[in-house]
């Protein structure tokens, strides 16, 4: 029997939905129809997801995992290059990002698979995304492993060893793994002013937009940084800066409050469950939302490198909205 909707989660989603459409209609009206369509499909997937529990997919975990890997390989096979990486699949007039679409499926796999095997097999899709190359999305996928790691002492120790090994090999990773544009992002994160008209431009303009918004903001459709195109990727990577400019500190605080309310409510649902598969699935999706929010806002205010990770429910992009709403629907099944 399906549970009633969690009002705190619904309220937080309403805040994000309203803020999203208000902002897109102001700074990027050409994307408004696409964004509304994404929300409509996402809400349909939410109510479809409510009819399934993570445990119901137990017998299908391997087909789901293999299909997810196939979707991740598609951009590489099709060789659709966008901003230096192959992360999108185009189907006629539509396009989707597999690294976002596969998150519910990979989380279902993690929730039902053997703990040790799931840990090592999960590195396969992460490695595929690195080959695209899309380091930000690879780290985002890797973060889905968090609940599995925290629930298993041996995996926690293995992860700690891997982390120390990566730290030890960081000079080699810098020269042999990271692409030049990724190196430039890190260097300009450390000192954006070193290249203010190229690699450091995005973060500098983002800070200007956020600071110029003040406490109350410049007002709806009055943000000069976003509307006059000084702020790059204002509808995707830097939408938080665009919101801050028009709605000010109050608007920024409202959406941060919405994310806090959403993640805290999801954590309560996770820890109130006695079903292991449900617990791992819910915790993984919660950590994923928190991670993407933290990284995206962090790069907007200049405390983290620019990675291209979308801000959940706010950045333009149907793949992220639909996949996350479907995941929240599954969470509402119990």
Secondary structure, 3 states (H helix, E strand, C coil): CCCCCCHHHHHHHHHHHHHHHHHHHHHCHHHHHHHHHHHHHHHHHHHHHCCCCHHHHHHHHHHHHHHHHHHHHHHHHHCCCECCECCCEEECCEEECHHHHCHHHHHHHHHHCCHHHHHHHHHHHHHHHHHCCCHHHHHHHHHHHHHHHHCCHHHHHHHHHHHHHHHHCHHHHHHHCCCHHHHHHHHHHHCHHHHCCCCCHHHHHHHHHHHHCCCCCCCCCCCHHHHCCCCCCCCCCCHHHHHHHHHHHHHHHHHHHHHHHHHHHHHHHHHCCCCHHHHHHHHHHHHHHHHHHHHHHHHHCCCCCCCCCCCCCCCCCHHHHHHHHHHHHHHCCC
